[in-house]
Amino acid sequence: MRRRPLTWLIPALATAAAVTVTVLAVPLDGGAGGGAPDDRPAPAAHGERPTGKAEPDAQDVVLAVHGGAGTALDRDKTSPEREKAYRDGLAAALRAGNKVLGKGGSSTDAVQAAVEKLEDNPLFNAGKGAVFTADAGHELDASIMRGTDLRAGAVAGVKSLRNPIAGARAVMDKSPHVLLAGEGADDFGARHGLRTVTQDYYWTQARWDALMAAKEQEKDDRARGGGNGGSDGRRTEGGRTAEGGPTADDSPAALADAQSKGTVGAVAVDRKRDLAAATSTGGMTNKLPGRVGDSPLIGSGTYAKNGTVAASATGAGEVFIRGAATSTISNLMEFKGAGVASAAYEVIVKRLPGLGGDGGVIALAPDGEFDAPHSSPGMLHGYVTKDGKIVTKIFPDETPPNT
């Protein structure tokens, strides 16, 4: 596939007002989940390793989604419009997946439907709204796995699939492989009838602002003699931008937070008690072209195995790869007899921070026990229970680290 010119980026240099967002948790459709119980720990300061208890977040969950872990949304600085946009985005994904389950569909179909909704929403760093690479392009990753037979599919570094998770599903269902990358993955998807787009489809102002901020930081680092062109691992999945209020445009694209590590994912259990998980991301702002994180790697960003857990991760990708995050949760449950909450806590809170990175995971057991531990200040996520109650969480006081 021929690389498309990036001349479309030039007009974007006239950036709009920067916006800052913070992540919180709030119920929709009558769901509970506003604040954490009094006996839970307060959020840890940035950079401080949190401490807390390994306790399930909820019971009887059939589907959960996340919209990324990272710099948390600040309740005091988040406009009502932005809060509503994030909650609505998570809730729409939950409804899409739950609709599949309600009709007797498989957990695999449900997680794909939920993730596609998030990929189509420019608030999140996946599909539309993906972050920029160092050369001002977009390279997207995704994976999906079903727990019945451990079949899985993934794509990495795709540049023209509208919904990378659909590409991952096609690899799982229509090829003998698990992972296809780059041009081959794009071509494979196109040959199987998946929707394709040009690179400008993924563009949003918030992500462009984040790239410009990262470039300025590199410039400052070089001027101080401490930088190396931005390849030192300090990039963040989502990026940073200056603080500011809402713009005059209250569309999802304008309300997107350039700070959030907006990797998306979903986990589900269906009527047959079959598990499935899926993850999708645009990666890290200002990442080196060709960089692949944990999201498309089975056992790191995504894992599902009947009898143990469906898990989707978000955070410092390199650390989640080195720690084999999601498969380790499953192994602790299978071989050590740990519950889903204690296993997820052990990996996300106790082990991975020692490798030098933070993040979170949504983890669902076959009986509907659900946990969403994170070592980062916040993690956007939500879930729907078997009685149809939807809960969304976007603010730190709704999801203290470790709980």
C-alpha positions as CSV (number, residue, x, y, z in Angstrom):
1,M,0.0,0.0,0.0
2,R,1.4,3.3,-1.0
3,R,2.0,5.9,1.8
4,R,-0.4,8.8,1.4
5,P,1.1,12.3,1.5
6,L,0.6,14.3,4.7
7,T,-0.2,17.6,3.0
8,W,-3.6,17.5,4.6
9,L,-1.9,18.3,8.0
10,I,-0.6,21.7,7.0
11,P,-3.9,23.6,7.5
12,A,-4.2,22.0,10.9
13,L,-1.3,24.0,12.2
14,A,-3.8,26.7,13.1
15,T,-4.7,25.0,16.3
16,A,-7.9,25.6,18.2
17,A,-8.0,26.4,21.9
18,A,-6.5,23.6,23.9
19,V,-8.6,21.6,26.2
20,T,-7.9,19.5,29.3
21,V,-10.0,16.6,30.5
22,T,-10.1,14.4,33.6
23,V,-11.6,11.0,34.1
24,L,-14.4,10.2,36.5
25,A,-17.1,7.7,37.2
26,V,-20.9,8.2,37.1
27,P,-24.0,6.0,36.7
28,L,-26.4,6.2,33.7
29,D,-29.9,5.0,33.4
30,G,-30.3,4.8,37.1
31,G,-27.1,2.9,37.7
32,A,-25.1,3.3,40.9
33,G,-21.4,3.9,41.1
34,G,-21.0,7.6,42.0
35,G,-18.5,7.5,44.8
36,A,-16.4,4.7,46.3
37,P,-17.3,3.1,49.7
38,D,-15.9,4.9,52.7
39,D,-13.4,2.2,53.5
40,R,-11.7,2.4,50.1
41,P,-8.4,4.3,49.8
42,A,-8.2,7.9,48.6
43,P,-6.6,8.4,45.2
44,A,-2.8,8.4,45.2
45,A,-0.8,11.4,44.1
46,H,0.6,11.3,40.6
47,G,3.8,9.1,40.7
48,E,2.9,7.7,44.1
49,R,2.3,4.0,44.3
50,P,-1.2,3.4,45.5
51,T,-2.2,1.0,48.2
52,G,-5.6,-0.6,48.8
53,K,-7.7,-3.7,48.8
54,A,-8.3,-6.4,46.2
55,E,-12.1,-6.3,46.2
56,P,-14.5,-6.8,43.2
57,D,-16.1,-3.7,41.8
58,A,-19.4,-5.4,40.9
59,Q,-21.3,-8.6,40.6
60,D,-23.5,-10.0,37.8
61,V,-21.7,-8.0,35.2
62,V,-22.2,-9.2,31.6
63,L,-20.2,-6.6,29.7
64,A,-17.7,-3.9,30.6
65,V,-15.7,-1.4,28.6
66,H,-12.8,0.9,29.2
67,G,-11.7,4.1,27.5
68,G,-8.2,4.3,28.8
69,A,-6.1,4.9,31.9
70,G,-3.9,7.9,32.5
71,T,-4.0,11.4,33.7
72,A,-7.3,11.6,35.4
73,L,-10.2,14.0,34.5
74,D,-10.4,16.7,37.1
75,R,-14.0,17.1,38.3
76,D,-13.5,20.8,39.1
77,K,-12.2,21.5,35.6
78,T,-14.4,19.3,33.5
79,S,-17.3,21.0,31.9
80,P,-20.8,19.4,32.1
81,E,-20.7,19.0,28.3
82,R,-17.4,17.1,28.4
83,E,-18.5,14.9,31.3
84,K,-21.7,14.1,29.4
85,A,-19.8,13.3,26.2
86,Y,-17.5,10.8,28.0
87,R,-20.4,9.1,29.9
88,D,-22.5,9.0,26.8
89,G,-19.6,7.5,24.8
90,L,-19.1,4.7,27.3
91,A,-22.8,4.1,27.7
92,A,-23.3,3.8,23.9
93,A,-20.6,1.2,23.7
94,L,-22.2,-0.7,26.6
95,R,-25.6,-0.6,25.0
96,A,-24.2,-1.8,21.7
97,G,-22.6,-4.8,23.3
98,N,-25.5,-5.6,25.6
99,K,-27.9,-5.5,22.6
100,V,-25.9,-8.4,21.1
101,L,-26.0,-10.3,24.3
102,G,-29.7,-9.6,24.8
103,K,-30.5,-11.3,21.5
104,G,-28.6,-14.4,22.5
105,G,-25.5,-13.4,20.6
106,S,-21.9,-14.5,21.5
107,S,-19.6,-12.6,23.8
108,T,-17.2,-12.3,20.9
109,D,-19.8,-10.5,18.8
110,A,-20.6,-8.3,21.9
111,V,-17.1,-7.1,22.5
112,Q,-16.6,-6.3,18.9
113,A,-19.8,-4.3,18.7
114,A,-18.8,-2.4,21.9
115,V,-15.3,-1.6,20.7
116,E,-16.5,-0.5,17.3
117,K,-18.7,2.1,19.0
118,L,-15.6,3.4,20.9
119,E,-13.5,3.4,17.7
120,D,-16.1,5.6,16.0
121,N,-16.1,8.1,18.8
122,P,-13.4,10.8,18.5
123,L,-13.2,11.1,22.3
124,F,-11.1,8.0,22.5
125,N,-7.6,7.0,21.2
126,A,-8.8,4.3,18.8
127,G,-10.1,4.6,15.2
128,K,-11.4,8.1,14.7
129,G,-9.4,10.2,17.2
130,A,-6.3,8.0,17.2
131,V,-3.1,9.8,18.3
132,F,-0.3,10.8,15.9
133,T,3.0,9.1,15.4
134,A,6.3,11.1,15.3
135,D,6.0,11.6,11.6
136,A,2.4,12.9,11.9
137,G,0.7,9.8,10.7
138,H,-1.6,7.2,12.3
139,E,-0.9,3.6,13.0
140,L,-3.5,1.6,14.8
141,D,-3.5,-1.7,16.7
142,A,-6.3,-4.1,17.8
143,S,-6.9,-7.6,19.1
144,I,-9.8,-9.9,20.0
145,M,-9.9,-13.3,21.7
146,R,-12.6,-15.8,22.6
147,G,-12.4,-18.0,25.6
148,T,-14.1,-21.2,24.2
149,D,-11.1,-22.3,22.2
150,L,-8.5,-19.6,22.7
151,R,-8.8,-18.4,19.1
152,A,-7.6,-14.9,18.6
153,G,-6.9,-12.3,16.0
154,A,-5.0,-9.1,15.9
155,V,-3.7,-6.3,13.6
156,A,-0.9,-3.9,14.2
157,G,0.2,-0.7,12.5
158,V,-2.8,-0.4,10.2
159,K,-3.3,2.8,8.4
160,S,-6.5,2.6,6.5
161,L,-9.0,0.3,8.3
162,R,-11.9,2.4,9.7
163,N,-12.4,-0.2,12.5
164,P,-9.2,-2.0,13.4
165,I,-11.1,-4.4,15.7
166,A,-13.0,-5.6,12.6
167,G,-9.7,-6.3,11.0
168,A,-8.6,-8.3,14.1
169,R,-11.9,-10.3,14.0
170,A,-11.3,-11.1,10.3
171,V,-7.8,-12.3,11.0
172,M,-9.2,-14.6,13.7
173,D,-12.1,-16.0,11.6
174,K,-10.7,-15.9,8.0
175,S,-7.0,-16.7,8.3
176,P,-4.8,-19.3,10.0
177,H,-2.9,-16.6,11.7
178,V,-3.1,-14.6,14.9
179,L,-1.4,-11.3,14.0
180,L,-1.1,-9.4,10.8
181,A,0.8,-6.1,10.6
182,G,1.1,-3.0,8.4
183,E,0.3,-3.0,4.7
184,G,-0.5,-6.7,4.8
185,A,-3.1,-6.2,7.5
186,D,-4.7,-3.3,5.7
187,D,-4.8,-5.2,2.4
188,F,-6.2,-8.3,4.1
189,G,-9.1,-6.3,5.6
190,A,-9.9,-4.6,2.4
191,R,-10.0,-7.9,0.5
192,H,-12.5,-9.1,3.1
193,G,-14.8,-6.2,2.6
194,L,-13.9,-4.1,5.6
195,R,-14.5,-0.3,5.4
196,T,-11.3,1.6,4.5
197,V,-10.5,5.3,5.0
198,T,-7.8,7.8,4.2
199,Q,-5.5,9.0,7.0
200,D,-7.4,12.3,7.4
201,Y,-10.4,10.3,8.7
202,Y,-8.5,9.7,12.0
203,W,-7.6,13.4,12.6
204,T,-8.9,15.4,15.5
205,Q,-7.7,18.7,16.9
206,A,-7.1,17.4,20.4
207,R,-4.7,14.7,19.1
208,W,-2.9,17.2,16.8
209,D,-2.5,19.6,19.8
210,A,-1.0,16.7,21.8
211,L,1.5,16.0,19.1
212,M,2.5,19.7,18.9
213,A,2.9,19.7,22.7
214,A,5.1,16.6,22.5
215,K,7.3,18.2,19.8
216,E,7.7,21.3,21.9
217,Q,8.7,19.2,24.9
218,E,11.3,17.4,22.7
219,K,12.6,20.8,21.6
220,D,12.9,22.0,25.2
221,D,14.7,18.8,26.2
222,R,17.2,19.1,23.4
223,A,17.8,22.7,24.4
224,R,18.6,21.6,27.9
225,G,20.9,18.9,26.6
226,G,18.8,16.1,28.2
227,G,16.7,14.9,25.2
228,N,17.3,12.4,22.5
229,G,14.7,13.3,19.9
230,G,11.8,12.0,21.9
231,S,12.7,8.3,21.8
232,D,13.3,8.0,25.6
233,G,9.9,6.4,26.4
234,R,8.3,9.5,27.9
235,R,5.6,9.7,25.4
236,T,2.2,9.0,26.8
237,E,-0.7,7.1,25.3
238,G,-2.9,10.1,24.6
239,G,-0.4,13.0,25.1
240,R,-0.7,16.3,27.0
241,T,-2.1,19.7,26.3
242,A,-2.6,22.9,28.2
243,E,-5.5,23.3,30.6
244,G,-8.5,25.0,29.3
245,G,-12.3,25.1,29.3
246,P,-14.7,23.8,26.7
247,T,-14.6,25.3,23.2
248,A,-17.6,26.9,21.5
249,D,-17.9,23.6,19.6
250,D,-19.4,20.9,21.9
251,S,-19.1,18.0,19.5
252,P,-17.3,14.9,20.7
253,A,-14.2,15.8,18.6
254,A,-13.9,19.2,20.2
255,L,-14.5,17.8,23.7
256,A,-11.8,15.1,23.4
257,D,-9.2,15.1,26.1
258,A,-5.6,15.1,24.8
259,Q,-4.4,13.9,28.1
260,S,-6.3,10.6,28.6
261,K,-4.7,7.4,27.6
262,G,-7.7,6.6,25.5
263,T,-7.0,3.0,24.5
264,V,-10.4,1.2,24.4
265,G,-11.4,-2.3,25.3
266,A,-14.3,-4.6,26.2
267,V,-14.9,-7.9,28.0
268,A,-18.1,-9.9,28.1
269,V,-19.7,-13.2,29.2
270,D,-22.7,-14.5,27.3
271,R,-25.6,-16.9,28.2
272,K,-23.4,-19.9,27.6
273,R,-20.9,-18.5,30.1
274,D,-18.4,-18.1,27.3
275,L,-15.9,-15.2,27.7
276,A,-14.4,-12.8,25.2
277,A,-12.1,-9.7,25.2
278,A,-11.1,-7.1,22.8
279,T,-8.8,-4.1,22.8
280,S,-8.1,-1.3,20.3
281,T,-5.7,1.7,20.3
282,G,-4.0,4.4,18.3
283,G,-0.9,3.9,20.5
284,M,1.3,6.6,22.0
285,T,1.4,10.2,21.0
286,N,4.7,10.9,19.1
287,K,5.6,7.2,19.0
288,L,8.2,6.1,16.6
289,P,6.7,4.8,13.3
290,G,6.4,1.0,13.5
291,R,6.1,0.9,17.3
292,V,3.7,-1.8,18.6
293,G,2.4,-1.8,22.1
294,D,0.5,-4.3,24.2
295,S,-3.0,-3.8,22.7
296,P,-2.6,-6.2,19.7
297,L,-0.6,-8.8,21.7
298,I,-2.5,-11.7,23.1
299,G,-1.6,-12.2,26.7
300,S,-0.4,-8.7,27.2
301,G,-3.2,-6.3,26.3
302,T,-6.0,-8.9,25.7
303,Y,-6.8,-12.3,27.0
304,A,-9.9,-14.5,27.4
305,K,-10.2,-18.1,28.7
306,N,-13.3,-19.8,29.7
307,G,-13.2,-20.8,33.4
308,T,-10.9,-17.9,34.3
309,V,-11.1,-14.4,33.0
310,A,-11.7,-12.0,30.1
311,A,-9.3,-9.1,30.4
312,S,-8.5,-5.9,28.4
313,A,-5.7,-3.6,29.5
314,T,-4.7,0.0,29.1
315,G,-1.6,1.9,30.1
316,A,2.1,1.8,29.6
317,G,2.2,-0.7,26.8
318,E,5.9,-1.7,27.0
319,V,5.4,-2.6,30.7
320,F,2.3,-4.6,30.1
321,I,4.1,-6.6,27.4
322,R,7.1,-7.3,29.7
323,G,4.7,-8.4,32.5
324,A,2.5,-10.5,30.2
325,A,-0.3,-8.7,32.1
326,T,-3.6,-10.2,31.0
327,S,-2.5,-13.8,30.7
328,T,-0.8,-13.6,34.1
329,I,-4.2,-12.7,35.6
330,S,-5.7,-15.8,34.0
331,N,-2.8,-18.0,35.2
332,L,-3.1,-16.8,38.8
333,M,-6.7,-17.7,38.7
334,E,-6.2,-21.1,37.1
335,F,-3.1,-22.3,38.9
336,K,-3.2,-20.4,42.2
337,G,-6.9,-20.4,42.7
338,A,-7.0,-16.6,43.0
339,G,-10.3,-14.7,42.5
340,V,-10.6,-12.2,39.7
341,A,-10.1,-9.2,42.0
342,S,-7.1,-10.6,43.8
343,A,-5.4,-11.8,40.6
344,A,-6.0,-8.5,38.8
345,Y,-4.8,-6.5,41.8
346,E,-1.6,-8.7,42.1
347,V,-0.7,-8.0,38.5
348,I,-1.8,-4.4,38.0
349,V,-1.0,-2.9,41.4
350,K,1.7,-5.1,42.9
351,R,3.8,-6.3,39.9
352,L,3.6,-3.9,37.0
353,P,4.5,-0.6,38.7
354,G,7.8,-2.2,39.7
355,L,8.6,-2.5,36.0
356,G,8.2,1.2,35.6
357,G,4.7,1.9,34.3
358,D,1.1,2.3,35.3
359,G,-2.3,1.5,33.9
360,G,-5.3,-0.5,34.5
361,V,-7.4,-3.5,33.4
362,I,-11.0,-4.5,33.2
363,A,-11.4,-8.2,34.3
364,L,-14.5,-10.3,34.2
365,A,-15.0,-13.8,35.5
366,P,-17.6,-16.3,34.1
367,D,-19.9,-15.8,37.1
368,G,-20.1,-12.0,36.4
369,E,-17.7,-10.9,39.1
370,F,-15.9,-7.8,37.8
371,D,-13.0,-5.7,38.8
372,A,-11.2,-2.7,37.3
373,P,-8.0,-2.1,39.3
374,H,-5.6,0.6,38.1
375,S,-2.3,2.1,39.3
376,S,-2.8,5.2,37.3
377,P,-4.7,8.2,38.7
378,G,-7.8,7.4,36.7
379,M,-9.4,5.0,34.3
380,L,-12.4,5.6,32.2
381,H,-14.7,2.6,32.3
382,G,-18.2,1.3,32.7
383,Y,-20.2,-1.9,32.9
384,V,-23.7,-3.3,32.5
385,T,-25.2,-5.9,34.7
386,K,-27.5,-8.8,33.7
387,D,-30.6,-6.7,34.8
388,G,-29.6,-4.0,32.4
389,K,-28.2,-1.4,34.8
390,I,-25.4,0.7,33.3
391,V,-22.7,2.3,35.3
392,T,-20.0,4.6,34.0
393,K,-17.0,5.9,35.9
394,I,-14.8,8.7,34.7
395,F,-13.6,10.7,37.8
396,P,-10.8,9.7,40.3
397,D,-13.2,9.9,43.2
398,E,-15.4,7.4,41.5
399,T,-12.4,5.0,40.9
400,P,-9.6,5.5,43.4
401,P,-6.4,3.8,42.3
402,N,-6.3,0.1,43.2
403,T,-10.1,-0.3,43.6
